[in-house]
Amino acid sequence: MNNIGLLARIEAKPEHADDVARLLAEAVHLAEEEKRTLTWFAFREDATTFGVFDTFDSEDDRTAHLRGRIAAALMGATDTLLAAAPDIRPVDLLAVKLP
């Protein structure tokens, strides 16, 4: 069961919000390549606030994801596209409903 996850909050600089939206939309291809990432969602809260939620089977899988290409792309965008470094938090899932 996918019982652990990550929740990331990403705040774009206003002039780069569309660039961040594009970066996240395109990152789904990287997520699809990560066999240890079970689910991956990118979302937009408002004009400049974005997020990512993903799930994993184990702590090792979660750690591998944090060392992967999506995290590297986000951290690489911090100085140019983001208002601050992404706020990435580990979460434990209490209940899950999937199709």
Secondary structure, 3 states (H helix, E strand, C coil): CCCEEEEEEEEECHHHHHHHHHHHHHHHHHHHHCCCCCEEEEEECCCCEEEEEEEECCHHHHHHHHCCHHHHHHHHHCCCCECCCCEEEEEECCCCCCC
